[in-house]
Amino acid sequence: MKYIIDVRENDEFKSGHVAGAVHIPVGQLSAMIVSLDEKMSKDDNIIVYCRSGMRAGMAMEMLKKHGFTNVVNGINKDTVEARHV
């Protein structure tokens, strides 16, 4: 299964996002990881993105430390739409 997670802030997400993306701001991700365990398999394809790739990189590392094995930094909305959708 493939999941796309937008880790930008609320106003950024509201200004436009990848269709079907789950919105979890990077500051809330560590608190949400337990609930992600219930919804996703550790080997599901997970693409995280933000505006520049920096927050997505932090999110990717958090998810990997929690045992998710197939996590990609999609960098930003345009890159995800061009390469992963």
Secondary structure as UniProt FT lines:
FT   STRAND          2..6
FT   HELIX           10..14
FT   TURN            19..20
FT   STRAND          22..23
FT   HELIX           26..39
FT   TURN            42..43
FT   STRAND          45..50
FT   HELIX           54..65
FT   TURN            66..67
FT   STRAND          71..76
FT   HELIX           77..83
//
